[in-house]
């Protein structure tokens, strides 16, 4: 009789974010005839992606204590340790550094080699303590990065002898959700947008600064969409007030129907200081937005300047220049070749089907104790 693989996804909680969206996409793509799926949220009850409740997955949520942070973290760790000690899974899959640390630290010895740890952000500048932790904990897991740049950074931290434990799988996007036949409509006012958590790393304040400059001479409207609970939200809103931009800037919290906003953006800007494999960029490319990306957010050269989008060097001056170029292209109706090339690139390289095929191979190789390449 065919026996299903017992697979458990472990996250602290389920806010809006790339790792959380990837987890949902993986759950959606797995066949229930092949997998018995559990989702454990060990540190918070938040579930932004409500659709997960309707999926064929057993959800276990830790009703966390309202104690101070130290006591709360200790209780969460005890809950996670007890759960892993008392429950058997063929494969555990966790994403993001803090989850990878706690899961690998607390998992019983029987899970050594059965944990997949997905690294989704640049690791080049992580502190010494985190580097030491990775060197120790890497032995318990298979590590999956989502850009070749981060793969090399990670191997540099843990050493060449662990390269065989590390592989790369690009994020998979729900292509049907974001596909557009034509670029967003243009009616005289250029709509600029960005999507992502409002943190210093995302550097959205720079787009606000650029919009403030450009709006003096050109009709534009800017949408900034991302988690308002993050640290930079206050700074972003203060900038809008101080420069009297409320008529041309809309700042929104995370949106469930984000695809409807991409279809409004003539220009999408990703200003992050660092990115690994940014879902939002590929979502915007599939929506046929004209994309402008900072060099730091273009880890694996996803954008080729002038071919499938525009790149700037991270400076405000060059961002303003690239925005002016984008506006001229759109005003002259000359942006179609560039956005079509972006669409083709994202569609060919970042589909959920491609991601699912590669993760399926890893899950099954771990569960059946076979070589991943076999």
C-alpha distance (Angstrom), angle and dihedral (degrees) to the residues before:
residue distance angle dihedral
X1 . . .
X2 3.82 . .
X3 3.80 109.6 .
X4 3.78 118.8 -152.0
X5 3.80 120.4 -128.1
X6 3.79 112.1 -111.4
X7 3.81 104.2 -132.9
X8 3.81 125.7 179.7
X9 3.80 125.5 -167.7
X10 3.80 112.4 -157.7
X11 3.81 124.2 -161.7
X12 3.79 131.9 154.6
X13 3.82 89.6 -124.9
X14 3.80 140.0 -32.8
X15 3.82 111.3 -104.1
X16 3.80 123.0 151.3
X17 3.78 109.3 -72.8
X18 3.77 145.1 113.2
X19 3.81 96.0 -93.0
X20 3.77 92.1 48.8
X21 3.81 92.7 46.6
X22 3.82 89.6 49.2
X23 3.81 89.7 52.7
X24 3.81 90.4 52.9
X25 3.81 91.0 48.2
X26 3.80 90.8 50.7
X27 3.80 92.5 50.0
X28 3.81 90.3 48.6
X29 3.79 92.3 50.1
X30 3.81 98.7 49.0
X31 3.80 118.6 96.3
X32 3.80 113.4 -122.5
X33 3.79 88.3 -145.4
X34 3.81 88.4 64.4
X35 3.81 103.0 33.3
X36 3.78 140.5 45.5
X37 3.81 101.1 -156.2
X38 3.81 130.3 -156.6
X39 3.81 127.3 -179.2
X40 3.81 115.8 -158.4
X41 3.83 121.1 -166.2
X42 3.77 102.8 -171.8
X43 3.81 105.0 176.1
X44 3.80 111.0 30.9
X45 3.80 141.0 22.2
X46 3.84 95.4 -136.0
X47 3.82 114.4 126.6
X48 3.81 111.4 176.3
X49 3.81 95.6 169.2
X50 3.79 98.0 64.6
X51 3.80 90.9 178.6
X52 3.82 88.5 78.6
X53 3.80 88.6 73.5
X54 3.81 88.8 66.1
X55 3.81 94.7 48.3
X56 3.84 124.6 97.2
X57 3.78 94.1 -99.9
X58 3.80 134.3 114.2
X59 3.81 107.3 -125.3
X60 3.80 120.6 -154.8
X61 3.80 116.9 -174.2
X62 3.78 125.9 -172.7
X63 3.81 110.6 -134.5
X64 3.78 93.4 -138.3
X65 3.77 125.1 -144.8
X66 3.82 122.7 -109.6
X67 3.79 90.9 -135.4
X68 3.80 123.2 122.7
X69 3.80 117.5 -66.3
X70 3.82 97.0 -96.3
X71 3.81 94.3 49.7
X72 3.80 91.5 42.4
X73 3.82 92.5 51.7
X74 3.79 90.8 48.0
X75 3.81 92.0 51.5
X76 3.81 90.8 47.2
X77 3.81 90.4 51.2
X78 3.82 91.5 49.6
X79 3.80 90.1 49.4
X80 3.81 91.4 51.1
X81 3.81 93.0 46.2
X82 3.82 92.8 49.8
X83 3.79 92.3 47.3
X84 3.80 93.4 51.6
X85 3.80 92.0 43.3
X86 3.81 93.9 51.4
X87 3.82 99.3 39.0
X88 3.79 131.6 62.9
X89 3.80 124.7 -143.3
X90 3.79 131.1 169.9
X91 3.81 91.3 -143.6
X92 3.80 135.6 15.4
X93 3.80 119.5 -160.2
X94 3.80 120.8 -168.2
X95 3.79 131.6 169.5
X96 3.83 135.8 -154.1
X97 3.80 128.0 31.9
X98 3.82 100.7 -88.1
X99 3.80 92.0 50.0
X100 3.80 92.0 44.5
X101 3.79 90.2 51.8
X102 3.81 96.9 50.2
X103 3.80 97.0 39.4
X104 3.80 94.7 50.0
X105 3.81 92.9 41.3
X106 3.81 94.8 50.6
X107 3.80 103.2 32.8
X108 3.82 114.3 109.0
X109 3.79 117.6 -109.1
X110 3.80 92.5 -100.9
X111 3.83 88.8 71.9
X112 3.81 94.3 59.9
X113 3.80 106.2 126.5
X114 3.80 91.5 10.8
X115 3.80 96.7 84.7
X116 3.79 121.8 93.1
X117 3.79 112.2 -159.0
X118 3.80 114.4 -167.0
X119 3.81 113.7 -154.4
X120 3.80 109.2 -157.2
X121 3.79 104.8 171.6
X122 3.77 138.3 55.5
X123 3.81 111.1 -81.4
X124 3.78 97.5 -170.8
X125 3.81 94.6 105.1
X126 3.81 103.3 34.1
X127 3.83 114.3 135.1
X128 3.81 123.3 -94.7
X129 3.83 92.4 -105.8
X130 3.82 90.5 57.1
X131 3.80 91.5 47.5
X132 3.80 90.7 53.2
X133 3.81 90.3 48.4
X134 3.81 91.2 52.3
X135 3.80 92.3 50.0
X136 3.80 89.6 55.1
X137 3.81 100.8 37.8
X138 3.80 98.3 42.5
X139 3.81 88.8 82.4
X140 3.80 90.8 66.7
X141 3.80 96.7 54.3
X142 3.75 152.2 42.6
X143 3.80 107.7 -120.4
X144 3.80 122.5 -145.5
X145 3.80 120.6 -169.5
X146 3.79 124.8 -169.2
X147 3.79 98.8 -140.9
X148 3.79 133.3 38.7
X149 3.79 88.9 -129.2
X150 3.81 91.2 60.7
X151 3.81 91.6 42.8
X152 3.79 89.8 59.9
X153 3.81 91.8 44.1
X154 3.81 90.1 52.2
X155 3.81 94.0 48.1
X156 3.81 88.8 50.6
X157 3.81 88.2 57.5
X158 3.81 100.4 44.9
X159 3.80 97.8 32.0
X160 3.81 136.2 -109.8
X161 3.80 91.6 -83.8
X162 3.81 87.9 71.4
X163 3.81 96.9 48.1
X164 3.82 90.1 103.6
X165 3.82 88.2 64.0
X166 3.81 93.4 56.6
X167 3.81 128.5 75.3
X168 3.79 136.7 162.1
X169 3.80 127.9 -120.2
X170 3.78 119.6 170.8
X171 3.79 118.5 -134.2
X172 3.79 116.1 -92.9
X173 3.80 119.4 -131.2
X174 3.80 126.6 -154.0
X175 3.78 91.1 -113.3
X176 3.82 96.8 -173.5
X177 3.79 90.5 55.1
X178 3.81 94.7 57.4
X179 3.81 104.5 28.7
X180 3.80 115.4 125.5
X181 3.80 128.1 -174.3
X182 3.81 94.0 -153.8
X183 3.82 135.8 22.4
X184 3.82 115.2 -94.3
X185 3.79 112.6 -75.9
X186 3.80 121.6 -93.5
X187 3.80 123.7 -147.3
X188 3.79 104.7 169.5
X189 3.82 98.1 -72.6
X190 3.80 115.4 82.9
X191 3.81 113.5 -134.5
X192 3.80 112.9 -145.2
X193 3.80 120.3 -170.3
X194 3.77 144.7 178.2
X195 3.80 131.9 -175.1
X196 3.81 128.3 -159.7
X197 3.78 146.0 88.1
X198 3.80 111.3 -53.0
X199 3.81 97.3 -115.2
X200 3.80 134.2 132.5
X201 3.82 89.4 -108.2
X202 3.81 90.6 61.9
X203 3.82 89.3 54.6
X204 3.81 94.0 -152.9
X205 3.80 90.3 155.6
X206 3.82 86.5 74.0
X207 3.80 91.7 59.3
X208 3.79 89.2 50.1
X209 3.79 89.3 52.4
X210 3.80 90.9 49.9
X211 3.80 92.8 47.1
X212 3.81 89.4 50.4
X213 3.81 89.3 56.5
X214 3.80 97.5 42.4
X215 3.80 95.2 45.4
X216 3.82 89.8 66.1
X217 3.81 90.0 73.1
X218 3.82 107.6 14.8
X219 3.83 134.2 51.4
X220 3.82 107.3 -114.2
X221 3.80 140.3 149.5
X222 3.80 122.9 -156.4
X223 3.83 126.6 -152.7
X224 3.82 116.5 -162.7
X225 3.80 109.1 -171.6
X226 3.80 123.4 -179.4
X227 3.78 147.8 103.4
X228 3.81 107.0 -48.6
X229 3.79 91.9 -162.0
X230 3.81 89.4 75.2
X231 3.81 123.6 97.5
X232 3.80 101.7 -103.4
X233 3.79 97.1 54.6
X234 3.81 92.3 88.6
X235 3.82 92.0 50.0
X236 3.79 92.3 48.3
X237 3.80 93.4 50.7
X238 3.81 91.6 45.0
X239 3.80 90.5 54.1
X240 3.80 90.5 52.8
X241 3.82 91.2 50.9
X242 3.80 95.6 44.0
X243 3.81 92.7 50.6
X244 3.81 95.4 38.7
X245 3.80 93.7 -121.8
X246 3.81 98.9 142.1
X247 3.82 91.4 112.2
X248 3.80 93.5 57.8
X249 3.83 103.2 28.2
X250 3.81 126.6 68.9
X251 3.81 117.5 -171.4
X252 3.80 114.9 -166.7
X253 3.78 135.8 178.5
X254 3.82 119.5 -121.2
X255 3.81 111.8 -50.7
X256 3.80 126.4 -146.5
X257 3.82 92.5 -152.5
X258 3.79 95.8 47.8
X259 3.81 92.3 149.9
X260 3.83 89.8 71.0
X261 3.80 89.5 60.2
X262 3.80 94.6 49.3
X263 3.80 87.0 57.2
X264 3.81 88.5 59.8
X265 3.81 97.0 49.3
X266 3.80 115.5 95.6
X267 3.81 88.1 -179.8
X268 3.80 127.2 29.0
X269 3.81 118.5 -162.8
X270 3.81 125.0 -162.7
X271 3.81 105.3 -170.6
X272 3.83 99.4 168.9
X273 3.78 119.1 145.8
X274 3.81 88.5 -138.1
X275 3.79 135.1 6.4
X276 3.78 134.2 168.4
X277 3.80 107.5 -163.0
X278 3.82 107.1 -17.1
X279 3.81 112.0 -153.5
X280 3.79 91.5 -164.2
X281 3.80 91.8 61.4
X282 3.80 93.0 55.0
X283 3.80 91.8 43.2
X284 3.80 88.7 54.5
X285 3.81 91.8 46.7
X286 3.81 90.5 51.5
X287 3.81 87.8 50.3
X288 3.83 88.6 54.3
X289 3.78 95.9 -117.8
X290 3.79 115.5 155.4
X291 3.82 100.1 -111.2
X292 3.80 128.2 -146.0
X293 3.80 115.8 -171.6
X294 3.80 134.6 -178.0
X295 3.80 118.2 -122.0
X296 3.81 89.4 -114.7
X297 3.80 91.6 57.4
X298 3.81 93.7 47.5
X299 3.81 96.3 76.1
X300 3.81 100.6 158.4
X301 3.82 96.4 26.4
X302 3.78 92.1 -97.5
X303 3.81 89.1 162.0
X304 3.81 121.6 50.9
X305 3.79 108.1 -159.0
X306 3.79 111.9 -107.7
X307 3.81 93.2 0.9
X308 3.81 107.4 73.1
X309 3.81 99.8 -5.9
X310 3.78 142.8 -27.7
X311 3.82 130.5 -78.3
X312 3.79 128.2 -156.2
X313 3.79 129.2 -167.8
X314 3.81 96.0 -118.9
X315 3.80 95.8 -95.4
X316 3.80 124.5 121.3
X317 3.80 91.1 -129.9
X318 3.80 93.2 57.1
X319 3.82 93.1 42.8
X320 3.81 89.0 56.3
X321 3.81 89.1 48.9
X322 3.82 93.1 50.4
X323 3.80 91.5 46.2
X324 3.80 89.7 52.9
X325 3.81 89.0 50.1
X326 3.81 90.7 50.2
X327 3.80 92.3 49.1
X328 3.81 91.3 50.2
X329 3.81 91.5 50.4
X330 3.80 92.2 49.5
X331 3.81 93.7 44.6
X332 3.80 88.9 51.6
X333 3.81 92.3 44.7
X334 3.82 88.4 -123.2
X335 3.82 98.9 122.8
X336 3.83 97.9 86.4
X337 3.84 97.7 92.6
X338 3.81 90.8 51.5
X339 3.81 96.9 47.2
X340 3.81 91.4 43.7
X341 3.81 89.9 53.5
X342 3.82 89.1 49.5
X343 3.79 90.6 50.0
X344 3.81 92.5 51.0
X345 3.81 92.7 47.8
X346 3.82 94.5 50.2
X347 3.80 93.5 43.8
X348 3.81 93.9 51.0
X349 3.79 98.2 44.1
X350 3.81 110.1 29.9
X351 3.79 109.5 43.4
X352 3.80 122.1 137.3
X353 3.81 89.2 -125.5
X354 3.81 92.4 61.0
X355 3.81 92.0 47.3
X356 3.82 91.7 46.9
X357 3.80 93.3 51.4
X358 3.80 91.4 54.7
X359 3.81 96.4 44.7
X360 3.80 91.1 46.1
X361 3.78 88.9 57.0
X362 3.82 91.5 52.0
X363 3.81 94.8 45.3
X364 3.79 92.2 50.9
X365 3.80 94.4 44.3
X366 3.83 90.3 53.9
X367 3.81 94.8 44.1
X368 3.80 93.3 47.4
X369 3.81 94.4 36.3
X370 3.79 94.4 -123.1
X371 3.79 132.5 138.5
X372 3.82 111.9 -81.7
X373 3.79 92.8 -133.2
X374 3.78 90.9 49.3
